[in-house]
Amino acid sequence: MATLIFPEHPSPVADAEALKKAFQGWGTNEKAIISILGHRNAVQRKLIRKAYEDMYAEDLVKRLESELSGDFEKVIYRWILDPEERDAVLLNVAIKHKPSPDYRVIVEFSTIYNPEEFLAVKRAYQHRFKHSLEEDIAQHTTGDLRKLLVGLASPYKYAGGEMDVKLAKSEADKLQDLVKDKALNHEEVIRIITTRSNAQIVAALNHYKDSHGTAITKHLKDDPANDYLAALLTAIRSINNPQKHYEKVLRIALNKPGTDEDAITRVIVTRAEKDLNDIKDIYYKRNSVALDHAISNETSSHYKAFLLALLGKD
Amino acid sequence: MAAADEFGVLTKAFTGLGVDEKSLISILGKWHPEHKQSFRKTTRDIFIEDERQFERWDDRHVQKLQQEFLRFKDAVVLWTMHPWERDARLLWEAVYKGPKYGILVEIACTRSSEELLGARRAYHSLFEHSIEEDIAFHIHSFEKKLLVGLVSAYRYEGPKYGEEVAKSEAKILKNVIKDGAKKLHEEEEIVRILTTRSKLHLKAVFKHYKETSGNYLDEDLGDHLILKQTVQCLCKPETYFTEVLDVSLKGIGHDFAKEALTRVIVTRADVDLKLIKEEYHHLSGFTLSHKIEEIANGNFKDFLLTLIARGDQEN
């Protein structure tokens, strides 16, 4: 379930006016920006952008970029873009990340979004960056990681509910053999994870657990030095239980010294209108602390206020 | 018509591409038993002397004939089908009735990004799998990585590409080919470039390759048919299709080559058949229509010629 709270029929014209007023004079009225944008859904935000452009002959996005700064600017920028465009931007940032691409974003979007949603993101990516997502990923990665990430980003997976039990069993057995041989970068692992439908993969993973006693993820250690294994583990977790994956991303982002604001922004912004409420529940169960509370502690100022608004604070 | 002439007409009606139904009706329809006997005895290509003293229709020829009767129907069905369904079914056949790598490359590389995507959608509906998973699962050869990559591609189709990147990728290809690796189609960089770059970008790579090495990229890849076909399909499809037509019209090889004639004409009639005709003329010295008049029969022939003539109305 979503966490975003928004009125039924706000007036885009009134919103545009209020935002324009917020920009006037010295400084910016961040509270006004938060109270408006923090409570509008994607359709409403798009209408505000259009109204603002019509009324003031100016791009609201550019204006916001120039008025704001820091983490607050980043979160507002990601929030005000159309969802597909925003996801394209997040992917591009992840690919260009130094010293190495942030595979988490690529894995998340390609495994958690359904094929039509992901296709829309790929189109937006081409439109904005004049390259295909696949060619950019391929160019910035090598070896096993490239095979996995390009493999996840390219296929247009079957999304019907049909699932072949016999096939799931045989592929679970195949995976077990490869785990035993410590051959997790084997073609067959990549083939199964990158081309089978999510329903089919989950069936195989369940069968693996049932017949071999442990989940396959137990065999994939968190080895920070091996990006390929880490990406593979992330992919399997995301396919199996997306909300649990997001909880983990948030938990690590909030606990690490320095706080990973980019990751927090990404999760909150991309899931506020989808399943952030479920993620909140899982977070509380896992950590005995409410997500709102943890975010309050680790972030500050307008950035914090905006995140809390998206989390459902009135 | 003299008997010998009639035999000749009938033989032609029975051999070649498609069947001349009109001649069959007019000649066979009026023959008495002794004419038919005479025909059977003198047409050794089709009838063989059985040990029990009768002229038996050669089994292989009967099978071929059955295929020839179906050829017109197959062409019509293929033409009428939605292109997405058509391509999805061709892909399925290429995997399960082959494997026929050439067809996989052809469809993956000569269709636009949206057309290929449409074919993949249709494949979901028809077969409840993705083509990507089926190829990955059923094809075990070295070419698998290239094929999965080609069929999964959703290439950028805009006008922008990086000239400098194209130059450097041409250089990469030159070096990889020079090293003479046996399994070129496994070479990571070749696969990356051919399966992810836009067609415009690849044409630039092709151009730079010629400028810096003096050779055409597809020719240098000649030892690896699948790579050669991939480059041709992506950069100059007319050349690829012309070669396919040439082989099929020379009657070389199996029914696979003959099926190619139908497939090429039906799938390219509204796309680039005009260009293909010109290139075929250039290559063989014959016009495509002329060749088809020569070796095809009946309704099948008429249908193909009609489709070819459409090309002349294109601007």
Interface residues (C-beta under 8 A of the other chain):
Chain A: L119 K122 Q126 K130 H131 S132 E134 E135 A138 Q139 T142 G143 R146 V150 S154 P155 Y156 K157 Y158 A159 G160 E162 R191 T194 T195 R196 S197
Chain B: L117 R120 R121 H124 E128 H129 S130 E132 E133 A136 F137 V148 G149 S152 A153 Y154 R155 Y156 E157 G158 K160 E188 R192 T195 T196 R197 S198
